[in-house]
Amino acid sequence: MAPAQTVQTHHDDEGEKGVFDRLRAVAISSQALGFIMIIAFETWLPPGQVRPAQAMVLALMLFAALGVALARRYRRNRRLKGREE
């Protein structure tokens, strides 16, 4: 039987709840701005241009999320490497 895995529930950056997490703020603000733009395009753009503009914004939102995830992973790995030394 395989040993049970434990789930750690701590913040990736410093492990403190009082620390402001810039990466989380960037992620939330980029997603919020993207969704606002996607909805606003229905009002601002002519019908033939709405879907391509929305697709472009969605792609940018996905790239921003990927960038935040990579930055978070880099920070975590750097912190773990510092603990080992």
C-alpha positions in Angstrom: 0.0 0.0 0.0 1.4 3.4 -0.9 2.0 6.0 1.8 -0.5 8.7 2.2 0.5 12.1 0.7 0.2 15.2 2.8 -1.1 18.4 1.4 0.6 21.5 2.5 -1.6 24.6 2.8 0.8 27.5 2.9 1.4 30.5 0.8 4.1 30.0 -1.9 5.9 33.3 -1.2 6.7 33.7 2.4 4.2 31.5 4.3 2.7 34.5 6.1 -0.8 35.6 5.7 0.0 39.3 6.2 2.5 39.5 3.3 1.2 41.3 0.2 1.5 38.9 -2.8 2.3 40.9 -5.9 2.0 37.9 -8.2 -1.5 37.2 -6.9 -2.4 40.9 -7.4 -1.1 40.8 -11.0 -3.0 37.6 -11.7 -6.3 39.0 -10.3 -6.0 42.4 -12.0 -5.0 41.0 -15.4 -7.9 38.5 -15.4 -10.4 41.2 -14.2 -9.2 43.6 -16.9 -9.4 40.9 -19.5 -13.0 40.0 -18.6 -14.0 43.7 -18.6 -12.5 44.1 -22.0 -14.2 41.0 -23.4 -17.6 42.2 -22.2 -16.9 45.8 -23.4 -16.0 44.7 -26.9 -19.6 43.7 -27.4 -20.5 47.4 -27.0 -17.6 49.1 -28.6 -16.8 47.1 -31.7 -18.7 46.4 -34.9 -20.2 42.9 -35.0 -17.5 41.4 -37.4 -14.6 42.5 -35.2 -15.9 41.4 -31.8 -14.9 37.7 -31.9 -11.3 38.2 -33.1 -10.7 40.9 -30.5 -12.1 38.7 -27.7 -10.0 35.8 -28.8 -6.9 38.0 -28.7 -7.7 39.2 -25.2 -8.3 35.7 -24.0 -4.9 34.6 -25.4 -3.3 37.5 -23.6 -5.0 36.5 -20.4 -3.8 32.9 -20.8 -0.2 34.1 -21.4 -0.4 36.4 -18.3 -1.6 33.4 -16.2 1.2 31.3 -17.6 3.8 34.0 -16.7 2.5 34.3 -13.2 2.6 30.5 -12.7 6.2 30.3 -14.0 7.3 33.2 -11.8 5.6 31.6 -8.8 7.4 28.3 -9.5 10.7 30.0 -10.0 10.3 31.8 -6.6 9.4 28.5 -4.9 12.3 26.6 -6.4 14.7 29.4 -5.5 13.4 29.5 -1.9 13.7 25.7 -1.6 17.2 25.8 -2.9 18.1 28.5 -0.4 16.8 26.2 2.5 18.9 23.3 1.3 22.1 25.3 1.4 
